[in-house]
Amino acid sequence: MRMVDLIEKKRNGLALTKEEIQFIIEEYTNDVIPDYQMSALLMAIFYEDMTDEEITNLTLAMANSGEIIDLRSIEGVKVDKHSTGGVGDTTTLILAPLVASVGAPVAKMSGRGLGYTGGTLDKLESIPGFKVEISDEEFIETVNKSNVAVIGQSGDLAPADKKLYALRDVTATVDSIPLIASSIMSKKIAAGANAIVLDVTTGDGAFMKSLEDAKRLAHTMVRIGALADRQTMAVISDMSQPLGEAIGNSLEVVEAIETLKGNGPEDLVEMCYVLGSQMVVLAKKAKTLDEARAMLKEALTSGKALDKFREMIQNQGGDTRVIDQPEMILTAQYSYELPAKSAGVVTKLVANEIGIAAMMLGAGRKTKEDAIDHAVGLKLHKKIGETISEGESLLTIYSNTKEIEAVKELLYENIEIGVSAQEPKLIHDIITE
């Protein structure tokens, strides 16, 4: 088998076989196929697309390029949740203890943030002492004991994906649905869960800007999951404005704690109920979504979910005082209000640009090597559809520098005030097949 023949085959719009895809992934992972040939194949896939069978074979080949986590020793149906990214997306911090508190085992492997998309691990590391790197054995033992653990992905998990993603990033082939779907699902399958709930975001702050593209990605990943013998479903959610009110690592941890205390922003709470209900049903802890939602509401109002979060922090070495003393991690030196220049109704909050403003403060990374400032970020006071008076604060900027004029300018450019606006629809669709 020659790589040049396979590049030509895909360039001509023909489907690659399972054996050909396995050959490509094995040889590229082992540094036999050079980057320039793989780049040519990625561009051919970008233009010629792939069939569902091809995407599934690519996903499984990437998943099998490294370690497959064996979670069989964890009792029950293991449910994982993955978001395709967004701004202010604190759902994992809330969902993990919330779903675990009603008896569903949550064995979650998460990633770090890059650009304006926050990473769950970075948020958790805002908590003093919290360990995201633990052994597979300790991970399994913790989930069996407490029903929940959230850790970093193993270095041996889907190594083919790590190589391919780095190459896609520098060859303008990132936004290819077959390549996005196989990248996400290879890691989820390798992580060992029995069932997967996907939050596919759409809008300005999402990877999929159009609803049509988001639906296609969701359908593709659900089909991959089914073909790989994983129960999989997807929720298509709106990311035209940030989810919740907090953007920044420590700020989002505090928002998660407030939500678990029953004081969370309405859109964030609803998103957690929608995703959590699906997780509970897939875990076979409830027969219907309504029953699952009622269980989650009870866990939130009774304090069970907050107790489970406290237990999760303690299990992973974190300082549980943060739950009752959130000021421990709200350590930014300066805070500035951003006053509205006119009265009216907030008509636009461009999520990705607001995320970039937070990144400029140090809350995100421009490159993988950048250090995160956990204390900085933004706290929104107004969302789309809400009225505001001239001079009233749109948001608070938390910073460790006084040099924030560029941040203010970017924020003003991407927050619009007008006469009227309708609150965006939070859930666009639910894909189960």
C-alpha positions as CSV (number, residue, x, y, z in Angstrom):
1,M,0.0,0.0,0.0
2,R,1.4,3.4,-1.0
3,M,0.3,6.7,0.6
4,V,0.5,8.5,-2.7
5,D,-2.1,6.1,-4.2
6,L,-4.5,6.7,-1.2
7,I,-4.1,10.5,-1.5
8,E,-5.0,10.2,-5.2
9,K,-8.0,8.0,-4.4
10,K,-9.5,10.4,-1.9
11,R,-8.6,13.4,-4.2
12,N,-10.8,11.7,-6.9
13,G,-13.7,11.5,-4.5
14,L,-13.5,7.7,-3.8
15,A,-14.1,6.1,-0.4
16,L,-11.1,4.7,1.5
17,T,-11.5,1.2,2.9
18,K,-11.2,0.2,6.6
19,E,-7.8,-1.4,5.9
20,E,-6.5,1.7,4.0
21,I,-7.5,4.0,6.9
22,Q,-5.9,1.8,9.5
23,F,-2.7,1.7,7.4
24,I,-2.7,5.5,7.2
25,I,-3.3,6.1,10.9
26,E,-0.8,3.4,12.1
27,E,2.0,4.6,9.7
28,Y,1.4,8.3,10.5
29,T,1.4,7.7,14.2
30,N,4.6,5.7,13.9
31,D,6.3,8.6,11.9
32,V,6.5,6.5,8.7
33,I,4.2,8.8,6.7
34,P,5.6,12.3,6.5
35,D,3.6,15.5,7.4
36,Y,3.5,16.7,3.8
37,Q,1.7,13.6,2.6
38,M,-0.7,13.6,5.5
39,S,-1.4,17.3,4.8
40,A,-2.3,16.4,1.2
41,L,-4.7,13.8,2.4
42,L,-6.3,16.1,5.0
43,M,-6.9,18.7,2.2
44,A,-8.4,16.0,0.0
45,I,-10.8,15.0,2.9
46,F,-11.6,18.7,3.4
47,Y,-12.8,19.1,-0.2
48,E,-14.1,15.6,-1.0
49,D,-15.7,14.8,2.4
50,M,-16.1,11.2,3.8
51,T,-18.9,8.7,4.1
52,D,-20.3,7.7,7.5
53,E,-18.4,4.4,7.2
54,E,-15.1,6.1,6.5
55,I,-15.6,8.6,9.4
56,T,-16.4,5.7,11.8
57,N,-13.3,3.7,10.6
58,L,-11.1,6.8,10.9
59,T,-12.5,7.4,14.5
60,L,-11.9,3.8,15.6
61,A,-8.4,3.7,14.0
62,M,-7.5,6.9,15.9
63,A,-9.1,5.6,19.2
64,N,-7.1,2.4,18.9
65,S,-3.8,4.3,18.2
66,G,-3.1,4.4,21.9
67,E,-4.6,3.4,25.3
68,I,-8.2,2.4,25.6
69,I,-9.3,3.1,29.1
70,D,-11.1,0.0,30.6
71,L,-13.9,1.2,32.9
72,R,-15.6,-2.2,33.3
73,S,-14.6,-2.4,36.9
74,I,-16.7,0.7,37.6
75,E,-20.3,-0.4,38.4
76,G,-23.2,0.8,36.3
77,V,-23.5,2.5,33.0
78,K,-20.7,5.1,32.7
79,V,-21.8,8.3,31.0
80,D,-19.5,11.0,29.5
81,K,-20.4,14.5,28.4
82,H,-18.6,16.5,25.8
83,S,-19.1,20.1,24.6
84,T,-17.7,21.3,21.3
85,G,-16.7,24.5,23.1
86,G,-18.0,27.9,24.0
87,V,-17.7,31.0,26.3
88,G,-18.6,30.8,29.9
89,D,-19.5,27.1,29.6
90,T,-19.3,25.9,33.2
91,T,-21.6,22.9,32.7
92,T,-19.1,20.1,33.5
93,L,-18.3,21.6,36.9
94,I,-22.0,21.5,37.8
95,L,-23.1,18.4,35.9
96,A,-20.4,16.0,37.2
97,P,-21.5,16.3,40.9
98,L,-25.1,16.8,40.1
99,V,-25.5,13.7,37.9
100,A,-23.3,11.7,40.3
101,S,-25.5,12.7,43.3
102,V,-28.5,10.8,41.8
103,G,-26.5,7.6,41.3
104,A,-25.1,7.8,37.8
105,P,-21.3,7.2,37.7
106,V,-19.4,10.1,36.0
107,A,-15.9,9.1,35.0
108,K,-14.9,12.2,33.1
109,M,-11.7,13.0,31.2
110,S,-11.5,16.7,30.2
111,G,-9.1,19.0,28.4
112,R,-7.5,22.4,28.7
113,G,-8.6,25.6,27.1
114,L,-7.1,27.2,24.0
115,G,-8.0,30.6,22.7
116,Y,-11.3,31.9,24.0
117,T,-12.7,28.5,24.8
118,G,-12.2,27.7,28.5
119,G,-10.9,24.3,29.6
120,T,-12.5,22.4,32.5
121,L,-9.1,21.4,33.9
122,D,-7.9,25.0,34.0
123,K,-11.1,25.9,36.0
124,L,-10.7,23.1,38.4
125,E,-7.0,24.0,39.0
126,S,-8.3,27.4,40.3
127,I,-9.2,25.4,43.5
128,P,-6.1,25.2,45.7
129,G,-4.6,21.7,45.7
130,F,-7.0,20.1,43.2
131,K,-5.3,17.3,41.3
132,V,-6.3,16.6,37.7
133,E,-3.5,14.1,37.1
134,I,-4.1,10.8,38.8
135,S,-3.5,7.2,37.8
136,D,-6.1,5.1,36.0
137,E,-6.3,2.9,39.1
138,E,-7.0,5.8,41.5
139,F,-9.4,7.3,38.9
140,I,-11.5,4.0,38.9
141,E,-11.3,3.6,42.6
142,T,-12.5,7.2,43.2
143,V,-15.5,6.8,40.8
144,N,-16.4,3.5,42.5
145,K,-16.2,5.2,45.9
146,S,-18.0,8.5,45.1
147,N,-19.5,8.1,41.7
148,V,-17.5,11.0,40.3
149,A,-14.0,12.1,39.2
150,V,-12.9,14.6,36.6
151,I,-9.3,14.3,35.4
152,G,-7.0,15.1,32.6
153,Q,-6.7,13.0,29.5
154,S,-4.0,10.4,29.5
155,G,-1.0,11.2,27.3
156,D,-1.5,7.8,25.6
157,L,-5.2,8.5,24.8
158,A,-5.7,8.7,21.0
159,P,-2.1,9.9,20.1
160,A,-3.0,9.9,16.4
161,D,-5.5,12.6,17.1
162,K,-2.9,14.8,18.9
163,K,-0.6,14.5,15.8
164,L,-3.4,15.1,13.3
165,Y,-4.9,18.1,15.2
166,A,-1.6,19.8,15.3
167,L,-1.2,19.3,11.6
168,R,-4.8,20.5,10.9
169,D,-4.1,23.6,12.8
170,V,-1.4,24.7,10.4
171,T,-2.9,23.4,7.2
172,A,-6.3,25.2,7.3
173,T,-8.2,21.9,7.6
174,V,-9.5,22.3,11.2
175,D,-13.1,23.1,10.1
176,S,-13.9,19.8,8.3
177,I,-16.8,18.0,9.8
178,P,-15.4,14.4,9.2
179,L,-12.1,15.5,10.9
180,I,-13.9,17.3,13.8
181,A,-16.2,14.4,14.4
182,S,-13.5,11.8,14.4
183,S,-11.2,13.9,16.6
184,I,-13.9,14.3,19.3
185,M,-15.3,10.8,19.1
186,S,-11.9,9.0,19.1
187,K,-11.1,10.5,22.4
188,K,-14.6,9.8,23.9
189,I,-14.4,6.2,22.7
190,A,-10.9,5.7,24.0
191,A,-12.0,7.2,27.4
192,G,-14.1,4.1,27.9
193,A,-17.6,5.4,28.6
194,N,-20.7,3.3,27.7
195,A,-22.8,6.3,26.8
196,I,-22.0,9.8,25.5
197,V,-24.0,13.0,25.7
198,L,-22.7,15.7,23.3
199,D,-23.4,19.4,23.6
200,V,-22.9,20.7,20.1
201,T,-22.8,24.5,20.3
202,T,-23.7,26.9,17.5
203,G,-23.5,30.7,17.0
204,D,-20.8,33.4,17.3
205,G,-19.0,31.8,20.3
206,A,-19.1,28.2,18.8
207,F,-16.9,26.3,16.4
208,M,-20.0,25.6,14.2
209,K,-21.3,29.1,13.4
210,S,-24.4,27.9,11.5
211,L,-27.2,25.8,12.8
212,E,-27.0,23.7,9.6
213,D,-23.3,22.8,10.2
214,A,-24.0,22.1,13.9
215,K,-26.8,19.7,13.0
216,R,-24.6,17.9,10.5
217,L,-21.8,17.5,13.0
218,A,-24.3,16.3,15.7
219,H,-25.8,13.7,13.4
220,T,-22.4,12.5,12.3
221,M,-21.1,12.0,15.8
222,V,-24.3,10.3,16.9
223,R,-24.0,7.8,14.0
224,I,-20.3,7.2,14.8
225,G,-21.3,6.4,18.4
226,A,-23.9,4.0,17.3
227,L,-21.6,2.2,14.9
228,A,-19.0,2.0,17.7
229,D,-21.5,0.5,20.1
230,R,-21.9,3.5,22.3
231,Q,-25.2,5.0,23.3
232,T,-24.8,8.6,21.9
233,M,-27.1,11.6,21.6
234,A,-26.5,15.3,21.0
235,V,-28.1,18.5,22.2
236,I,-27.6,21.5,19.9
237,S,-27.4,24.6,22.1
238,D,-27.0,28.3,21.4
239,M,-23.6,30.1,21.9
240,S,-24.4,33.4,20.2
241,Q,-23.9,34.9,23.7
242,P,-21.9,33.6,26.6
243,L,-23.6,30.9,28.8
244,G,-24.2,32.1,32.3
245,E,-22.6,35.3,33.6
246,A,-18.9,34.4,34.5
247,I,-16.1,34.1,32.0
248,G,-12.7,33.2,33.5
249,N,-11.5,30.3,35.6
250,S,-12.0,31.2,39.3
251,L,-15.1,33.2,38.4
252,E,-16.6,30.2,36.7
253,V,-15.8,27.9,39.7
254,V,-17.6,30.4,42.0
255,E,-20.5,30.5,39.5
256,A,-20.7,26.7,39.6
257,I,-20.7,26.7,43.4
258,E,-23.5,29.3,43.4
259,T,-25.5,27.2,40.9
260,L,-25.1,24.1,43.1
261,K,-26.4,26.2,46.0
262,G,-29.5,27.0,43.9
263,N,-28.5,30.5,42.9
264,G,-27.3,30.0,39.3
265,P,-28.1,32.0,36.2
266,E,-31.3,30.8,34.5
267,D,-29.7,29.8,31.2
268,L,-26.9,27.8,32.8
269,V,-29.2,26.0,35.2
270,E,-31.5,25.0,32.3
271,M,-28.6,23.8,30.2
272,C,-27.5,21.6,33.1
273,Y,-31.0,20.2,33.5
274,V,-31.3,19.4,29.7
275,L,-27.8,17.7,29.5
276,G,-28.1,16.1,32.9
277,S,-31.5,14.6,32.2
278,Q,-30.1,12.9,29.1
279,M,-27.1,11.6,31.1
280,V,-29.3,10.2,33.9
281,V,-31.6,8.4,31.4
282,L,-28.7,6.9,29.4
283,A,-27.2,5.7,32.8
284,K,-30.6,3.9,33.4
285,K,-31.2,5.8,36.6
286,A,-34.5,7.2,35.3
287,K,-36.9,5.9,32.6
288,T,-38.0,9.3,31.2
289,L,-36.4,12.7,30.8
290,D,-39.1,14.3,33.1
291,E,-38.3,11.8,35.8
292,A,-34.6,12.5,35.5
293,R,-35.2,16.2,35.6
294,A,-37.2,15.9,38.8
295,M,-34.4,13.9,40.4
296,L,-31.8,16.5,39.4
297,K,-34.0,19.4,40.8
298,E,-34.4,17.5,44.1
299,A,-30.6,16.9,44.3
300,L,-29.9,20.6,43.7
301,T,-32.5,22.0,46.1
302,S,-31.7,19.5,48.9
303,G,-28.0,20.2,48.8
304,K,-27.0,16.7,47.7
305,A,-25.3,18.0,44.5
306,L,-23.3,20.5,46.5
307,D,-22.3,17.8,49.0
308,K,-21.1,15.7,46.1
309,F,-19.0,18.5,44.7
310,R,-17.4,19.0,48.1
311,E,-16.7,15.3,48.2
312,M,-15.2,15.4,44.6
313,I,-12.9,18.3,45.6
314,Q,-11.7,16.5,48.8
315,N,-11.1,13.2,46.8
316,Q,-8.9,15.0,44.4
317,G,-6.8,16.9,47.0
318,G,-8.6,20.3,46.7
319,D,-9.3,22.7,49.5
320,T,-13.1,22.4,50.2
321,R,-13.1,25.7,52.1
322,V,-13.6,27.3,48.6
323,I,-17.3,26.3,48.7
324,D,-18.0,28.5,51.8
325,Q,-15.2,31.0,51.2
326,P,-15.2,31.7,47.5
327,E,-13.2,34.9,48.1
328,M,-10.2,32.5,48.5
329,I,-9.9,32.3,44.8
330,L,-11.3,35.7,43.7
331,T,-7.9,37.3,44.0
332,A,-7.7,39.7,41.0
333,Q,-6.0,43.0,42.0
334,Y,-8.3,45.3,40.2
335,S,-12.0,45.4,39.2
336,Y,-13.5,47.8,36.7
337,E,-17.1,48.4,35.7
338,L,-18.0,48.8,32.0
339,P,-20.8,51.4,31.9
340,A,-23.4,51.5,29.1
341,K,-22.9,54.5,26.8
342,S,-26.7,54.7,26.2
343,A,-30.0,53.4,27.6
344,G,-32.0,50.7,25.9
345,V,-32.1,46.9,25.5
346,V,-29.0,44.7,25.0
347,T,-29.4,43.4,21.5
348,K,-26.0,41.7,20.9
349,L,-23.2,40.1,23.0
350,V,-20.8,38.6,20.5
351,A,-19.6,35.6,22.4
352,N,-16.3,34.8,20.8
353,E,-15.1,38.4,20.9
354,I,-16.1,38.7,24.6
355,G,-14.2,35.4,25.1
356,I,-11.2,37.0,23.4
357,A,-11.4,40.0,25.7
358,A,-11.2,37.6,28.7
359,M,-8.2,35.9,27.0
360,M,-6.5,39.3,26.6
361,L,-6.7,39.7,30.4
362,G,-5.0,36.3,30.8
363,A,-8.0,34.0,31.3
364,G,-7.2,32.0,28.2
365,R,-4.2,30.9,26.0
366,K,-3.1,32.2,22.7
367,T,-0.8,29.2,22.4
368,K,-0.6,25.9,24.3
369,E,2.5,27.1,26.1
370,D,0.8,30.2,27.6
371,A,0.2,30.4,31.4
372,I,-3.3,30.9,32.7
373,D,-4.1,33.7,35.2
374,H,-6.9,31.9,37.1
375,A,-8.1,35.1,38.9
376,V,-9.0,37.3,35.9
377,G,-12.0,37.5,33.7
378,L,-15.4,39.1,33.2
379,K,-18.8,39.0,35.0
380,L,-21.8,39.9,32.9
381,H,-24.6,41.9,34.5
382,K,-26.8,42.1,31.4
383,K,-27.7,39.5,28.7
384,I,-29.5,39.9,25.4
385,G,-33.1,41.2,25.8
386,E,-32.5,42.9,29.2
387,T,-32.9,46.7,29.6
388,I,-30.1,48.9,30.8
389,S,-29.8,52.6,31.8
390,E,-27.1,54.9,30.5
391,G,-24.1,54.6,32.9
392,E,-25.3,51.3,34.4
393,S,-22.7,48.6,34.4
394,L,-22.8,46.1,31.5
395,L,-20.1,43.9,33.2
396,T,-17.3,43.9,35.6
397,I,-13.7,43.4,34.4
398,Y,-11.4,41.5,36.8
399,S,-7.7,42.2,36.0
400,N,-4.2,42.0,37.4
401,T,-3.1,45.0,35.3
402,K,-4.3,48.5,34.9
403,E,-3.7,48.4,31.1
404,I,-7.2,47.4,30.0
405,E,-8.1,50.0,27.4
406,A,-7.8,47.5,24.5
407,V,-10.1,45.1,26.4
408,K,-12.7,47.8,27.0
409,E,-12.6,48.9,23.4
410,L,-13.1,45.3,22.2
411,L,-16.0,44.8,24.6
412,Y,-17.7,48.1,23.5
413,E,-17.4,47.0,19.9
414,N,-19.1,43.7,20.5
415,I,-21.9,44.7,22.9
416,E,-24.8,46.5,21.2
417,I,-27.7,48.4,22.8
418,G,-30.9,49.0,20.8
419,V,-34.6,49.3,21.1
420,S,-35.7,45.7,21.4
421,A,-34.3,42.2,21.2
422,Q,-35.6,38.7,21.7
423,E,-33.7,36.4,24.1
424,P,-31.9,33.7,22.0
425,K,-33.4,30.2,22.0
426,L,-31.2,28.1,24.3
427,I,-31.8,24.6,22.8
428,H,-32.1,24.4,19.0
429,D,-32.5,20.6,18.6
430,I,-31.9,17.2,20.2
431,I,-30.4,14.5,18.0
432,T,-30.8,10.9,18.9
433,E,-30.1,9.1,15.6
